[in-house]
């Protein structure tokens, strides 16, 4: 039974991760900053540069670089186009996280059938793959894969011992550190929980110290280089971004942590599983859930996805036990060995799979239609490259969230021009208040439906100079054929304003020169 469940997880999980990626001709959503850094690393003969010049920001080259080395070397050795690497490779790596999750689930559950059911849930869980398959997933996807493998071998190290498990725990923990900062923090948090539950003895303490020392040594070529060049400031600056305000508590109390569309069945099952586990005094998963969320709430949903899948699997197994005729005398006991034996259980799971598939397909279409550059965007970028001075400063207005705006992020990389309201990169600059900058850029995006004064006042208040203003008029709805092209209130106002001259106009993109 567990092999069949894993097979379903790989089939449906592969579809969820690859569909929008293979349908698109460009990386989904973000990744421009990492793409620029990869090119800079390759141009520097794979010696870490001191700074990245993405968007003319002069950013300390402090980001964990393993994803850049992986994609850059793959490009150099195989000739595979770097943009295609950013588009496809993250999604492929997320498929392997399904298998890595099964190993970890089997560790923590101990039953193959229940672990297989949790793996099927994990395969459908949007937070287990949505941000990992985007262009920026070139760092997030390998980090998530290595994190799951690190936790698997850390568990094995504490419970089974052996030099092999110790070495592999050090290896995969080091690879996680060298890929992504926030996933590293969540991995450390989970490892500490594992120590409290499985390693609180002299042997476990020694293993933990050796693992920590090994990770420090293996990752030192990166962090030591950054410390010698820039000190600890870039790490402190970037670290503040992950510790957000009280608004993240709202997501915790509403259990809005799965990014499911329509009925959030996985979230419901996970919440029920959380209550059941606490009721039965099985505190490992509830503790992991709480600690991972508290340590870095901004991106906690991704690192919580394995825990949520495990709790949902526990809940669903209990439900299958309730509706199995053979278990009616003991309805609230766990019977993972005979899940899906009854016709009612198979029907229930079949209905859930259909609902999860609909949610997955809708999410994939949303990513495909609203979170990637269009042909019109690329054509406008080409015009900018060929017809405007290289030192021109552009204000890009799309009406999108600054963190979900591929036009703004990819514009500097593809044109070589500066976008004054692109958020990415500022998290590494010590002289910038990231939260305030994000709010300023969001306010500028809201001007799309207002008069010219809205833009001019915000630019003046924040001492931002521009030469051009690019407005995106394309609003893509539920599918590729359902497009609504509209001309914003701001565009109408700019056409009447003597300070601006329209120098490029298509049904989708308009560019104005500030006189």
Rosetta blueprint (number, residue, H / E / L):
1 X L
2 X H
3 X H
4 X H
5 X H
6 X H
7 X H
8 X H
9 X H
10 X H
11 X H
12 X H
13 X H
14 X H
15 X H
16 X H
17 X H
18 X H
19 X H
20 X H
21 X H
22 X H
23 X H
24 X L
25 X L
26 X L
27 X L
28 X L
29 X L
30 X L
31 X L
32 X H
33 X H
34 X H
35 X H
36 X H
37 X H
38 X H
39 X H
40 X H
41 X H
42 X H
43 X H
44 X L
45 X L
46 X L
47 X L
48 X L
49 X L
50 X L
51 X E
52 X E
53 X L
54 X H
55 X H
56 X H
57 X L
58 X L
59 X E
60 X E
61 X L
62 X L
63 X L
64 X L
65 X L
66 X H
67 X H
68 X H
69 X H
70 X H
71 X H
72 X H
73 X H
74 X H
75 X H
76 X H
77 X H
78 X H
79 X L
80 X L
81 X L
82 X H
83 X H
84 X H
85 X H
86 X H
87 X H
88 X H
89 X H
90 X H
91 X H
92 X H
93 X H
94 X H
95 X H
96 X H
97 X H
98 X H
99 X H
100 X H
101 X H
102 X H
103 X H
104 X H
105 X H
106 X H
107 X H
108 X H
109 X H
110 X L
111 X L
112 X H
113 X H
114 X H
115 X H
116 X H
117 X H
118 X H
119 X H
120 X H
121 X H
122 X H
123 X H
124 X H
125 X L
126 X H
127 X H
128 X H
129 X L
130 X L
131 X L
132 X L
133 X L
134 X L
135 X L
136 X L
137 X H
138 X H
139 X H
140 X H
141 X H
142 X H
143 X H
144 X H
145 X H
146 X H
147 X H
148 X H
149 X H
150 X H
151 X H
152 X H
153 X H
154 X H
155 X H
156 X H
157 X H
158 X H
159 X H
160 X L
161 X L
162 X L
163 X H
164 X H
165 X H
166 X H
167 X H
168 X H
169 X H
170 X H
171 X H
172 X H
173 X H
174 X H
175 X H
176 X H
177 X H
178 X L
179 X L
180 X L
181 X H
182 X H
183 X H
184 X H
185 X H
186 X H
187 X H
188 X H
189 X H
190 X H
191 X H
192 X H
193 X H
194 X H
195 X H
196 X H
197 X H
198 X H
199 X L
200 X L
201 X L
202 X H
203 X H
204 X H
205 X H
206 X H
207 X H
208 X H
209 X H
210 X H
211 X H
212 X H
213 X H
214 X H
215 X H
216 X H
217 X H
218 X H
219 X H
220 X H
221 X H
222 X H
223 X H
224 X H
225 X H
226 X H
227 X H
228 X H
229 X H
230 X H
231 X L
232 X L
233 X H
234 X H
235 X H
236 X H
237 X H
238 X H
239 X H
240 X H
241 X H
242 X H
243 X L
244 X L
245 X L
246 X L
247 X H
248 X H
249 X H
250 X H
251 X H
252 X H
253 X H
254 X H
255 X L
256 X L
257 X L
258 X L
259 X L
260 X L
261 X L
262 X L
263 X L
264 X L
265 X H
266 X H
267 X H
268 X H
269 X H
270 X H
271 X H
272 X H
273 X H
274 X H
275 X H
276 X H
277 X H
278 X H
279 X H
280 X L
281 X L
282 X L
283 X L
284 X H
285 X H
286 X H
287 X H
288 X H
289 X H
290 X H
291 X H
292 X H
293 X H
294 X H
295 X H
296 X L
297 X H
298 X H
299 X H
300 X H
301 X H
302 X H
303 X H
304 X H
305 X H
306 X H
307 X H
308 X H
309 X H
310 X H
311 X H
312 X H
313 X H
314 X H
315 X H
316 X H
317 X H
318 X H
319 X H
320 X H
321 X H
322 X H
323 X L
324 X L
325 X H
326 X H
327 X H
328 X H
329 X H
330 X H
331 X L
332 X L
333 X L
334 X L
335 X L
336 X H
337 X H
338 X H
339 X L
340 X L
341 X L
342 X L
343 X H
344 X H
345 X H
346 X H
347 X H
348 X H
349 X H
350 X H
351 X H
352 X H
353 X H
354 X H
355 X H
356 X H
357 X H
358 X H
359 X H
360 X H
361 X H
362 X H
363 X H
364 X H
365 X H
366 X H
367 X H
368 X H
369 X H
370 X H
371 X L
372 X L
373 X L
374 X L
375 X H
376 X H
377 X H
378 X H
379 X H
380 X H
381 X H
382 X H
383 X H
384 X H
385 X H
386 X H
387 X H
388 X L
389 X L
390 X L
391 X L
392 X L
393 X E
394 X E
395 X E
396 X E
397 X E
398 X L
399 X L
400 X L
401 X L
402 X L
403 X L
404 X L
405 X L
406 X H
407 X H
408 X H
409 X H
410 X H
411 X H
412 X H
413 X H
414 X H
415 X H
416 X L
417 X L
418 X E
419 X E
420 X L
421 X L
422 X L
423 X L
424 X L
425 X L
426 X H
427 X H
428 X H
429 X L
430 X L
431 X L
432 X L
433 X L
434 X H
435 X H
436 X H
437 X H
438 X H
439 X H
440 X H
441 X H
442 X H
443 X H
444 X H
445 X H
446 X H
447 X H
448 X H
449 X H
450 X L
451 X L
452 X H
453 X H
454 X H
455 X H
456 X H
457 X H
458 X H
459 X H
460 X H
461 X H
462 X L
463 X L
464 X L
465 X L
466 X L
467 X L
468 X E
469 X E
470 X E
471 X E
472 X E
473 X L
474 X E
475 X E
476 X E
477 X L
478 X L
479 X L
480 X L
481 X L
482 X L
483 X E
484 X E
485 X E
486 X L
487 X L
488 X L
489 X H
490 X H
491 X H
492 X H
493 X H
494 X H
495 X H
496 X H
497 X L
498 X L
499 X L
500 X E
501 X E
502 X E
503 X E
504 X E
505 X E
506 X L
507 X L
508 X L
509 X E
510 X E
511 X E
512 X E
513 X E
514 X E
515 X L
